[in-house]
């Protein structure tokens, strides 16, 4: 019946001749809630498999069995609470808030982040304002999956308004992603925008495709998935086609971060939608079994599908045990508050786009939505980016960012193991900072060289006691597949150069002692280098940096 009503009310013509879509408010609320609960179901079901299966299909026996109580495992999921940060910004500052305000709020978020999100937030905290916070000059993972995971909100508050989803990508996706990484989220948002009106997933995907540049590799992937799913009956055979082109062909791995690349994970989202054939369970299972980010992908796929179905038509096993009272981590929202803020923003988006809300005599409301051509963002290539905007936060804006800068976080981490020492020239690779545990030891600092030729430097000026024997003692480790050169200098004179790797630290850790007796009674500048020696997994792990003085004769 719903599809017949949609067919009858899908397009009307105003006196001015403009095309419109009509959506009863009650239907909007039902389908918007379906989109959120679909996300929740997908991420909860796939969570135990996340990144446990790279470049291989998850075996059927390794796929968790759905239990209705699992629907309440989502309140601590970053797949959900990060995008709620963006909703909060718009709730507090309006739908038309600036990208700089969005950047300030994201910089002030306190949850752990990874990949493009982490790089973008560190740039923001360092004073690099958007859009430069996502530019490949400053962000080494612009094509990561991050905004694809977080863009659901942009379509859920924009029913039938794909250009709103595109614009929200330019505001919030620009905080961390560039090129295909941005288009991935705009595509997802536009799919949600169409799902309120369209029961056919292929048509939903075709509508999403119109929202991104046709020449982008992400758009090429979407076209491939539409074609391959028509020609290849078996989803696992289609997965092999995805693997061959989007993982094994170097032309499609440019500016990629391996299994976190948006194109391959986006292909798994579409794998679930296209081969799931409208069945929630099969959509989630297939998207999950694709592997890689195997909780985010079924979350996106199920969210789009359930936005099309509506909450009321979701099977009871996904809805009846949902507890709507808990607050999502790091947010101000439980389920009712989340739905309320989405309705509020959807009304704002509708009016801004030239639509209106009609109220009938019985008090029921209908969203009257203008139909406009979809306008994608300009084409950008992450491996050949355009110029930076040279965008920096002002001093007044920096004062609004209360979260610690990356430099301050590193200094705090260093102080935990080596008070009084300083750190400089730290590169962003491998997420430098504190680790609670590494290779069996507690409390470890991870550093990384700035580049191939510039080491990370840990240093301090030391007053070496005139009496006794003074020794510098270090406990250092390496990434399992990598090594690095430890260099110790005193007043620029090299005292030690030692490779730290599998051959020199077969049990994972290397204990080093450097005699400083010749500097007794003097003040000396000590420098410890985390020096690259090949540029592959060059992280240095430091568990001990200590200067010890023993009494004479000991």
N, C-alpha and C positions, 0 to 999 in steps of 0.2 A: 504494500500500500504506500509505503514511504516513497519508493521510487516513482510510482505513478504521480503522487503529489508533487514531487520534485520536477517531474517532466512537465506538469501543468503550470508550475509556478517559476520554473527555472529562469526563463527570460520573459520580461514584459517590455512594453515600449511606452515611454513617456510621451507627452505632447510634443516635446522638443525632439523626439526621435532617438534618444539615447537608450542603449540597451541597459537593462537592470536585472539583477537577480534578487529574489525575495527569500528570506530565511526567517521563519518564526523564531523568536528569541528562545523559546523552550527547546527547539531543535538545536539551536546554536549551543546552548548550555549543555545539552545531552552529548553532543558530538565533541565539544571541547573537553568535557570530563572524560569521555572515552579515549581521547588522545592522550591525556595525562595517565590514565590508568593502564592503557596499553603500553606506554613507556615503562611504567612501574613493573608490569608483568614481565616484559622482555628483559629488563636489567636484572630482576630478581632471579629469573629462571637461568639466565646465562652466567651469573656472577661466579659460580664455582669454577668455570672454565676459562676465565679471562686470561689471555696471553699464555695459557698453558699449551696451546697448540698453534705453532707457527708454521705456515707453509704446508699444512696438511689438514685434511678433513678430520674433524673430531669423530672418533668411532661412535657408532650408535650406542654401544654399551657404556660409554663414558658420558653420555648426555644425562644430566640429572632428570629425575622424574618430578613432574610438577605436583606440588602439594598446595592446597588452597591457602594454608597458613603462610606460605612463602610470600604472599602479596604484601605482607607487612615488613619485609626485609629491606625496603627501599629508602627508609627515612635517613639513612646515613650514606646514601650513594651520591658520589660526586657527579654522576651522569645526570642527576636531577638538580641538586642544590646549586651548582654553578650557574645554570641558566636563570635560576630564581634571583640571583644577584642582579641580573639585567632587568628583570621585572621590578625589583625594588627601586632601582634607579629611576625608572619611568614612573613608578607610583609616587615617588617623593619629588621628582623634578619635572614630571610631565612627559608625555609621549615625544615631544619635540626637544627633549633635553639635548645638550651638546655632546659631541663625541669626547670632548675633554672631561666633562663631568662623568661620563661613563668610564673613562680611564681612571679618574680619581677614585671612584667607588670600587672598581676592580682592583686597583692597587691596594686599597685598604682591606680587601678580603683576607681572612686569616686561615683559610683551609689549605691543606697541602695541594700542590699542583705539579703537573709533569708536562713534558714536551712543549708544544707551542704555547699553551697556557702559562706554563712556568716562565718560559723565556719572555713572553709578552709582559707578564706582571713584573718581572725583574727589571725590564726596560722602563716600565712606567714608574716603578719605585726609584729608579736611578735618575728620573727627570726627563726621559725621552717620551714625549707626548704622542698620542695617536695622531695621524696614522703611522708614524714612523716606528711605533712600538712593535709592529708586525713586519716591517720592511726587511727583506733578506739581508740587508747590510747589518742589521742589528739582531735579527732573529734567524737562527740557523735551521729552524724546522718549520718553515712557512706553510708547507703542504701537509702538515700533520692533521689528524682526524678531529682536532679539538672543537672547532666551531661546528663541524658536522654533528657532533654529539649534542651540542648546546643550542642548536637553532630551532628546536621544536616550538619553543615559545613564540617565535616570530610568525609562524603560520597559525598557531592556535588563537592569537589575538587579531588575526587578519583574515577572517572567512571571506573567500572570494576576492581577496585583495593582494595578489602576488607582488605588486610593486611595493607594498608596505613591507613584506618579507625581505625584498631586495634592499630596501632602504635601511631596515634594521640590521641587516648584515653589514652594510657600509658603516654603521655606527658601532655595533658590538663585535662583529666578526673581525673588524679591522684592529681590534685591540691585540689580537694574537695571530691572525692568519692573513695570508696574501695569496693572490692567484687562485690556483685550484683549491687551496685550503679554504679560502673565502667562498668560492663558488659552491663548494660542497654543502655549506650551511645554507646558502641562499636557495639551492635546489631543494633541500629538505624542507625549508620553510614554505616554499611555493607549493610543494606537494601537500603539505598540511592545509594550506589555504584552499586548494582545490578539493580536498577530501570531504569538506562539508557538503559538497554538491554532487560528487561523482562516486558511484559504487564500483566502477571498473578500475582496477589498479593500473592497468596499462595507460588509461587515459589520465589518471592522476600523475603518473610518471612523465607522460608526454607534456602535461601542463608544467611540471617542474622544470623540464628541459628548456622550456621557453624563457625561463628566468635567469639563465646563465649564458655566457658567450659561446656561440656555436663552435668557435675555433679552439676552445679550450680542450685540454686532454680529459677533463672531467666530463664534459659534454660528449666527447667521443666515447668514453666508457659507457655512458647512459645509452647512447645509440646502439653500441655493441650489445648491451644487455637486452634491449628490446628486440634486436634481431636474433641474437643467439637463443633467447628463450622461445622464439617461434620455431627455430630450426632444430634445436637440440632437445629431445624429450626428457632426458635424464639430467637432473640438476647437478649430479656429481661430474658428469661429462662437461657440463657448462663450467663448473668450478675449475676443471683442468684448463679450459680455454682462458679463463680469467688469469690463472697462474702463469700460463705461457706468455701472455701479452703484458699484463700489468705488474708482474713480479719479476719475470726472467728477462724481459727485453729492457736493456739499459735506457732506451729512448723514453721509457715510461717510468723510470726511477730517478729522473733528474730532480734535484732539490727534494728528494725523498728521504724519509727517516725509516726505511725498512718496512716492517709490518705495521707501522703506525700511519703509513701513507693513507690519505683520504680516498684515493681512487680505488685501491684494492678493498678497503673496508666498505666504501660506498657500494662497490659491486656486490659484496656479500649482503648488504641491506636489500638491494634489488633482487638478488638471488632468492631471498626469503619471500619478498612480495610477489615476484613473478611465478615462482614455482609453488608457493603456498596456496595459490588459487582461492584466496579469500578465507581460508581456514586459519584461525589464530594460532592453534597449536603447531601446524605445519609451517606457518610463516616464521614463528619464533625458532623452531627446531632447525630449519634449514639455514636461516641467517646465522644462528649460533654455530652450527656445525661447520660453517665456512672457516672458522678459526680466527686467529689474530685477536682483535678487540671484540671478543665473542660475547660480551654482555652489552656493550654499546650498540652493536649492529642489530641484534634482535630488538633492542629497545626502540631504535628508530623505526624499524620495520613494523613492529606491533603498534607503535604510536600512530603512524600514518594509517594503518589498516583500521584501527579502532576509532580513529577520528571519522573515518568513513562509515563504520558500522553504527557508532553511537554507544554510549555506556549501557543503555537499556537493552541492547541486543548482544552484549558480551555474555558469554557463558557464565553461569553462576559461580563456577569454580575459580573465576578470576575476580569476582566482585563481592561475594557475600561475606567474606571474612575480612574485608578491608576495614581497618580501624582508621577513621578519618580525624581522630583527635591529635595524634602525635605531631610535633613540630619537626619539619625537615631540618636536618643539621645545618647550622650556619645561616639560617633564614628566620624570617618572622612568620612563616606560613605553615599552617596545617592544610588539609585538603580543602575545607570550606573557604578559608582565607585565600588560598591559591586560586580557586575558581572565581572568587569575587573580584580579585585584582585583574584577572584576565578579562572578565566581563567589562570592568571599568575601562580598561585600555582598548578593548575592541570597540566600544562605543566611541571613544575618542578617535580611533583610526578611521572608523566609518565616516564620521562627520568631516574629518580632515580631507578625506578622499572624495567628498561631494555626495555622500550618501545620507540617509536619514533613518530615523526610527518612527514607524507609524504605530499609533496606538488605537486599537479598536474600542468600540463602545463597552465591551466586556472587560476592558483593561489589558487584554493580551497585546503583546508588542511584536512587531515584525521588523527585521533589518532589511532595508532596501539598499542594495549594494550595486554601485555603478560598475559596469563592465568596461575595462580599459585595456588597450594593448599592453602586454608585458614588456618592460624595458630593462634588459640586463645591464649590469655594470660593464664598464669598458674591459677589454681583454688585457690581462697582465700575465706575464710568465715569471714564475718564481726563480727560474734558472737564468733569466735575462731581465732583471727588474728595471723599472723606470727609475727616475731620480728620486731621492728622498725629499720630503717636504721641509726638512730642517726644522722640525716641530719640537719645541721644548716647553716644559711647564715653566710658568713664571714663578717668582719667589712666593707670591701669594698663593698660587696653586700648590706649590710644594709644601707649603705650611698646612694644607688640608690633607696631605698624605701622611697619616700617622703611623702606618706600618713601617717597620725598619727597612732600610735600603739593603740590597744584596751585600754591599760592602760591610754594613753594620752587622748583618747576620753572620757573615764569615768571621768578622772580628770576635763576635760573641762566641762562636764555635771554637775558634782558636784559643780563646781565654779559658775554655773549659779544660784544656790539656796543657796549655803553655801560657800562663798569665805573664804579661809584660812583653810578649812578642808581637810583631806586626806582620801583616800579610799584604802582598801586592801582586799585580800582574796575573790575576787568576782568570783563566779562560772559562767560557760557559759550558763546555762539553762535559758530559757525564754528571751534570748537576752537582757542582761542588757544594760542600756544606757538611753539616753534622750527620753522622750515622750512629744510631744507638748500638749497632753491633756490626762487626765485619770479620768474617772468617774466624769466629770463635772468641773474639775479644770485644769487650764493651767500651763504648765511648771513643769514636774514631772520627777524625777530620779527613774529608776527601778534598784534594786540590787537583787542579789541572793546569798545564802550561797555557799561556796566552795564545801561543801559536808554535809552529815548528821550531822557531829560532829564539823565542822569548820564554824563559822559564818562569814559573810561579816562584815567588821569593818569600820566604818566612825569615824575619830578621829581628835582631835586637842589639843594643849596645850593652855590653857586659863589663862590669868591674870585676876582674879576675882577682880573687884573694891573693895576697902576697905569700901567705903561708899555706902549705898543704898541696895536695895534688887535685887539680880541677879537671873534670872529664865531662864532655858532652855525651849524653846517652840518648839514643833514638830507637824507637820501634816502628818499623815501616813495613808496608805491604803493597801489593799490586793487584790489578785486575787479573783474573785467571788467565785470560788470553793475551795479556799485554805485559809490558815492562817499561821501565823508565830509569833515568840516571839520577841518582842522589849525589848532589855536589855540596860539600861543606867548605865555606870560605871564611877566613878571618882577615879583616882589613884588606879584602880583595885577593888575598893569597889563598890558593886552593890547598886545602888540607886533606880532602878525600874526594874521590869520584868512584861511585859504586853503582853498578846496574842492579836494580831491584826487580826481580822477575822469577819465573819458575826455576831457573837454574841456580839462582843464588838464595832463594827463599823457598825451598822445596815444600815446607810445611805451611807456606802462606805468609810467614812473618820473618823479617830480618832484624836482628839486634845489632846495633852499631855503636861503637865507642870511639870517641876522638879525644886524644890527650891535648889539653890546653895549658899544660904546665909552663911552656915557654913564654906565655903571656902573663905570668904571675905578676901581680902588682900593677898591671896596665889596664886601660880601658880599650876594649876591642869591639869592632862591629862584626857580629856573627851573622852569616847568611846561609840559609839552607835552600837549595834549588830543587824543585821538581822539574827536571829538564827532559824534554822529549828526545827520543833517540830513534824514532821511526815513524811517529805519528799514527799509531794504532793503539787505542786503549791505554793512553798515557797517564791515567789518573794515579796520583800518589795518595796513599792512605797512611795517616800518622796517628799512632796510638800513644806515643810517648815522645816528648821533647823536654829534656831535663838537664840541668847543669848541676853536677854534684862535686863537692869538695871534701876530700878525705884528709884527715890529719896526717902530718908528716910521719912516714914510717909505716903507714897502713897500706 
